[in-house]
Every structure is written in C-alpha cells, then in structure tokens.
C-alpha cells in the first residue's frame, strides 16, 4: 500500500476517533472520566485494527468487531466493560 494512502487512512481513523471523543465531551457533556475510558478503549481497538492492517473505519467488518470482542473475553475483560 502506498505510504501516503496509508497515512491518509490512519489520519482518517484518528479523526473519526477524535470527532467521537469531542462529541461525547462537548455535545453529550459526559464526564472527563467517561471520556478517558472511551479514549483508552478506542486506543486498544485501534491497535487491534492496526495489527489486522485495517486502517480506516470503512474497512471494519462485522467479523472484525466479533474478533475483537472475542479477544476481550479471552483477556478476561469484564462482560459489563465489553457491553
């Protein structure tokens, strides 16, 4: 994959995450702790996607989400945290 295109896709995914975090902070007015929790979860998800060479939100499939949820369960993440 062309490095420029790869950087663009990473930036696009990062922008989507930043937009979401801004939305929950400024529009939904959720607490800083809630935002930090989402930010941490999204960081781990982004790393999971990067390991699978998935670089944009448009490339994420239902199967990718299911695999990530399975990974969380294997890592003994509480069910209430996964929901």
C-alpha positions, -999 to 999 in steps of 0.1 A, spaced: 0 0 0 13 35 -9 26 52 23 7 84 15 -26 65 12 -18 46 44 -11 78 63 -43 93 50 -63 63 62 -47 64 96 -54 101 98 -90 94 88 -94 68 115 -78 91 141 -100 120 130 -131 98 134 -120 89 169 -112 125 178 -146 136 165 -163 110 186 -144 120 218 -152 156 212 -188 147 206 -191 129 240 -172 157 258 -188 188 244 -221 178 229 -231 150 253 -213 166 282 -201 133 296 -175 134 324 -138 135 318 -135 101 334 -160 87 309 -141 103 280 -109 89 293 -124 54 295 -136 57 259 -103 71 248 -84 41 264 -108 16 249 -105 31 215 -67 32 217 -68 -6 223 -93 -11 195 -72 10 171 -41 -11 179 -61 -43 173 -72 -29 139 -37 -18 130 -24 -53 138 -50 -66 113 -39 -40 88 -73 -22 90 -66 14 86 -100 31 81 -134 28 96 -148 19 62 -127 -13 62 -141 -26 95 -164 -56 91 -188 -72 115 -163 -101 117 -136 -77 128 -158 -65 156 -167 -100 167 -130 -110 167 -122 -80 189 -149 -89 213 -136 -125 215 -101 -111 222 -115 -90 251 -133 -121 265 -100 -141 263 -82 -113 281 -108 -116 309 -123 -82 305 -155 -79 325 -186 -85 305 -200 -52 318 -170 -34 304 -175 -51 270 -211 -41 267 
